[in-house]
Amino acid sequence: MSNETAVSEQTSPSSCQTDGAADVTVYGLGRSLVAPCFSPFTLKLQTYLRMAGIKYKFEGSLKMSSKGKIPYIIHKGKQVEDTSFIVEYLNKEYSVDLNAHLSLSEKGISVAFQRLIEENLNWPLTYERWILKYNNLVDILPFTSFKKKMFKLATSSPFGMKSKVQANMHGHGIGRHSKEDIFKIAEKDLTSISNFLGDKPFLMGSKPSQVDASIFGHIGILMFAATDFRTHRFVKDNLPNLVTYCERVRERFWPDWNDRVAENI
Amino acid sequence: MSSKMEAQSSGNVVQGEITVFGFGKSFLGPCLSPFNLKLQTYLRMTDIKYKPWFTTKMPSKGKIPYIEHNGKIVEDSSFIIQHLNSEYKKDLNAHLTPAEKAIALSFQRLVEDNLYWTLAYQRWLMDDSILDLIPFPNRFATKLFSWYTSLKLRPDLRKNMRGQGIGRHSEEEILKIAKLDLGAIADFLGEKEFFMGSQPSEVDAVIFGFVGLMTFTGSNSVSAKDVKENHPNLVAYVERMKQLYWPDWDKLCIPEGTTSWDEMQQQCG
């Protein structure tokens, strides 16, 4: 088991991301005009890297991994896919344990909340992004108007992203619900996260832990890059502790957020 | 205790009575589906009378189980529970704080949106042992069902798993995910009598529905063996739940050797 650490403990979160060479390269859907990356899972992964003090380079790319998943990493020539497996792999490679201070019961709870976000809440948010607010999607992408037109053509074709999302939602089961029921499910999940968070600075207590990367990945995108979503308004109007949580995590791990978003063309 | 056994024996459709439609029983348990076991466990926990009924017809959302109550069809086990809580003024979660309710919901999501797929994979896609659970009238019927499984059921499950995301993993990775989830359940349960503490709550129906079904009707699976070897507290928990809410479990199983279709239908009420 390697005891290599990529950076000294003094490294600030923002200096983890480099535009030069790094042992870890993250490939994911690129930056948007309002966020350092378009996808919640890519934001989760980059947030984890910053929490762990691991130096990395981010390459915006449309190319999927061999499992058809994005984001993925290349670490010293090796491809690793699926953010949960990537985190497990890097924890081993760099001897990182962001959950060391948690009890066994707390570790159980943090796995459960990760599943709530990534295997359930993720779907209503994806639904709002790709189906309901699909026409507004291009507004946050750093594309020329020609590229925006091509993007819309490609994603709304029978084999495009939009129909893939619909098929995936049906496979999961949530796609069989009405629009109102899907929103109810999202609101229930968001309220639960808020109720569990309470007054705590981070989900599991006074120190950040691995699950904060998952929470911020999804709810951070919702609060900073999806301000026209109905679910965004729901959080803003009803769950103020979740709003301040996102701001806190962003300030601590993404002080360079505005420098990392894409420029308008 | 006796009121829970009476709920099973009613043979008449009575006004206000609930009929739970599902895929019926097996040789080893009263249900084939974990969602059905979750729902029936909830009904027993809340002392709501019901009658299970065998069906192969899917309702509009394509989800099983579903109920018929006062002429109304309600689908999706979670929506059914919400509906019945409202109709019968039940609240198994009344004693929980908002933070505890949040924890309970997160584990429900872990089980139903993640662990479920890894268990379905083990039950349907790893081998043919599922066929030993179901009674068939003759060898031809077994063959027919086996074809149906290969041509429709398994491809559908694979497609759903790919849509959900977990289906893109290798078998080793799927089993690893199951191990992690079951470990989280066992770690949070600890030595508590019920999942959230000393009193039962709604999430106990969920945990028992899935982990119980696996333990008692899928004991040869990788995950069942993992739980048996590594999480004795979880084994003790499902035994406790079974004794408390399903003292008639063995009586409800289809007797070994049953092959007649009529007999099986009768068994299902």
Interface residues (C-beta under 8 A of the other chain):
Chain A: K67 G68 K69 D82 F85 L104 S105 K107 G108 I109 V111 A112 F113 R115 L116 E119 N120 A167 N168 M169 H170 G171 H172 G173 R176 H177 D181 K188 D189 T191 S192 I193 N195 F196 G198
Chain B: K61 G62 K63 D76 F79 P98 A99 K101 A102 I103 L105 S106 F107 R109 L110 D113 N114 K159 N160 M161 R162 G163 Q164 G165 R168 H169 E173 L180 D181 G183 A184 I185 A186 D187 F188 G190
